[in-house]
Amino acid sequence: DEVIDFFTKASWGQLELKNERKNEIELELTSPLIVSRVKSKAEHYFQIEAGFLAQQIELQKQAITETFEHPVKKANKVQFTVKWDRKDTL
């Protein structure tokens, strides 16, 4: 919940938890800023957001974590998949 609140307060957009599994979380980010970034002809990179998510989930799960970003141009949103391995602890 704190990570979702941070995204809103930082004006990064509305972050929503879509699915959570044993070693994976799927999140979705939407905002007017995301719309303009996704629609631009330039490459779509959301590495700051992905890195922030990875770091926060890593601290919560106490395991090495990686986030993959998936811009969805037609829906004007970004999906993030956060994965970790419980065997690879901090």
Contacts in CASP RR format, 6 or more apart in sequence:
PFRMAT RR
TARGET T0000
AUTHOR 0000-0000-0000
METHOD contacts of the structure
MODEL  1
DEVIDFFTKASWGQLELKNERKNEIELELTSPLIVSRVKSKAEHYFQIEA
GFLAQQIELQKQAITETFEHPVKKANKVQFTVKWDRKDTL
3 15 0 8 1.000
3 52 0 8 1.000
3 53 0 8 1.000
3 56 0 8 1.000
3 57 0 8 1.000
4 15 0 8 1.000
4 16 0 8 1.000
4 17 0 8 1.000
6 12 0 8 1.000
6 52 0 8 1.000
7 13 0 8 1.000
7 14 0 8 1.000
7 15 0 8 1.000
7 29 0 8 1.000
7 49 0 8 1.000
8 14 0 8 1.000
8 15 0 8 1.000
11 31 0 8 1.000
11 33 0 8 1.000
12 29 0 8 1.000
12 31 0 8 1.000
12 33 0 8 1.000
12 49 0 8 1.000
13 29 0 8 1.000
13 30 0 8 1.000
13 31 0 8 1.000
13 33 0 8 1.000
13 34 0 8 1.000
14 29 0 8 1.000
14 30 0 8 1.000
14 31 0 8 1.000
15 27 0 8 1.000
15 28 0 8 1.000
15 29 0 8 1.000
16 27 0 8 1.000
16 28 0 8 1.000
16 29 0 8 1.000
16 30 0 8 1.000
17 25 0 8 1.000
17 26 0 8 1.000
17 27 0 8 1.000
18 26 0 8 1.000
18 27 0 8 1.000
18 28 0 8 1.000
18 79 0 8 1.000
19 25 0 8 1.000
19 26 0 8 1.000
20 26 0 8 1.000
23 83 0 8 1.000
23 84 0 8 1.000
23 85 0 8 1.000
23 86 0 8 1.000
24 81 0 8 1.000
24 82 0 8 1.000
24 83 0 8 1.000
24 84 0 8 1.000
25 57 0 8 1.000
25 81 0 8 1.000
25 82 0 8 1.000
26 79 0 8 1.000
26 80 0 8 1.000
26 81 0 8 1.000
26 82 0 8 1.000
27 53 0 8 1.000
27 79 0 8 1.000
27 80 0 8 1.000
27 82 0 8 1.000
28 77 0 8 1.000
28 78 0 8 1.000
28 79 0 8 1.000
28 80 0 8 1.000
29 46 0 8 1.000
29 49 0 8 1.000
29 77 0 8 1.000
29 78 0 8 1.000
29 79 0 8 1.000
29 80 0 8 1.000
30 76 0 8 1.000
30 77 0 8 1.000
30 78 0 8 1.000
34 76 0 8 1.000
34 77 0 8 1.000
34 78 0 8 1.000
35 76 0 8 1.000
37 44 0 8 1.000
37 46 0 8 1.000
38 44 0 8 1.000
38 71 0 8 1.000
38 72 0 8 1.000
38 73 0 8 1.000
38 76 0 8 1.000
38 77 0 8 1.000
38 78 0 8 1.000
39 73 0 8 1.000
39 76 0 8 1.000
44 71 0 8 1.000
44 73 0 8 1.000
44 78 0 8 1.000
45 69 0 8 1.000
46 69 0 8 1.000
46 71 0 8 1.000
46 78 0 8 1.000
46 80 0 8 1.000
47 69 0 8 1.000
49 69 0 8 1.000
49 78 0 8 1.000
49 80 0 8 1.000
50 67 0 8 1.000
50 68 0 8 1.000
50 69 0 8 1.000
50 80 0 8 1.000
51 67 0 8 1.000
53 67 0 8 1.000
53 80 0 8 1.000
53 82 0 8 1.000
54 65 0 8 1.000
54 66 0 8 1.000
54 67 0 8 1.000
54 82 0 8 1.000
55 65 0 8 1.000
57 65 0 8 1.000
57 67 0 8 1.000
57 82 0 8 1.000
57 84 0 8 1.000
58 64 0 8 1.000
58 65 0 8 1.000
58 84 0 8 1.000
58 90 0 8 1.000
61 84 0 8 1.000
61 86 0 8 1.000
62 89 0 8 1.000
62 90 0 8 1.000
63 84 0 8 1.000
63 85 0 8 1.000
63 86 0 8 1.000
63 87 0 8 1.000
63 88 0 8 1.000
63 89 0 8 1.000
63 90 0 8 1.000
64 84 0 8 1.000
64 85 0 8 1.000
64 88 0 8 1.000
64 89 0 8 1.000
64 90 0 8 1.000
65 82 0 8 1.000
65 83 0 8 1.000
65 84 0 8 1.000
66 82 0 8 1.000
66 83 0 8 1.000
66 84 0 8 1.000
67 80 0 8 1.000
67 81 0 8 1.000
67 82 0 8 1.000
67 83 0 8 1.000
68 80 0 8 1.000
68 81 0 8 1.000
68 82 0 8 1.000
68 83 0 8 1.000
69 78 0 8 1.000
69 79 0 8 1.000
69 80 0 8 1.000
70 78 0 8 1.000
70 79 0 8 1.000
70 80 0 8 1.000
70 81 0 8 1.000
71 77 0 8 1.000
71 78 0 8 1.000
72 78 0 8 1.000
72 79 0 8 1.000
END
